[in-house]
Amino acid sequence: MKQHIGVMMLMVTAVVWGSGFVVTDIGLDYFNAHQLMAGRFLLAAILLLIIFSYKLKQINKRIIIKGAVLGAILYTGFVLQTVGLEHTTASKNAFLTAVNVLIVPLIAFAVYKRKIDRFEIIGAFTALIGIGLLSLQSSFTMNIGDILTLLCAVAFAFDIFYTNKFVQNDDAILITMMQFVSAATISVIVVLVRGDIPTSVESGGVYAIVYLAIFSTIVAYLFQNIAFKYTTATQGAIILSMESLFGMIFSVIFLHEVLTGRMIVGAALILLAIIFTELKPTFGKKQPNLIKPDQNP
């Protein structure tokens, strides 16, 4: 039952992140990437500290270190993704970000020598093909924005992997709090060093930051970090890849993009990948154990 709850929480996260592509694109009309990240993480950190202030007395050195590591990885990933979005198309940005679904099992193999589950790999490649059909609307050529986005996929893969590892023996909410305190601290320092403090703020930019902070950051990452107690990192990455599907849906609804047959096939492949990965025990394969922080498979 807990595993099913974890899957549902990751699905909600994918929905929210799918909408985040649209909102981030809107936010970039008002702020540069560094300002947008600083506003998003700072507001998220403040709200988390207020909402879960009763948990602060439980914080220890181990949780602070874990949160700092995840916060640094997360900030790096989002800055690379957002700056990349300034130099490439949203469709390429979404596709290249989703490459993390293939990188996660490779990290597990390289760091912990965890055997790569062939069902997870098949599911990951199927999901990636589906994301490509959903996202790539023009010829695939690499520019600086594409390269930055590809690097962001590596950062997000490490974030997924180490989140899954860190939350096994510690409070996921406390780790999330420290994660965003860390990301907020880094982002504010970067803005100050760059001299990027905004001199004026428009309502559209404020709405974008509030949405990204509350939904795409607090709700999505709380759900993700809690859900990773009950699923593997690779399974989580595949489920979260559905953000491209929901990004397409929100783009059609709010940006009036045309829904093509190619996009429908891509969406179907992503759903097939998730179903295939979730039903793999049916094929006689034992579900892989979660990686514990003090365990070396």
Secondary structure by P-SEA (a helix, b strand, c coil): caaaaaaaaaaaaaaaaaaaaaaaaaaaacccaaaaaaaaaaaaaaaaaaaaccccccccaaaaaaaaaaaaaaaaaaaaaaaaaacccaaaaaaaaaaaaaaaaaaaaaaccccccaaaaaaaaaaaaaaaaacccccccccaaaaaaaaaaaaaaaaaaaaaaaaccccaaaaaaaaaaaaaaaaaaaaaaaccccccccaaaaaaaaaaaccccaaaaaaaaaaaacccaaaaaaaacaaaaaaaaaaaacccccccaaaaaaaaaaaaaaaaaaacccccccccccccccccc
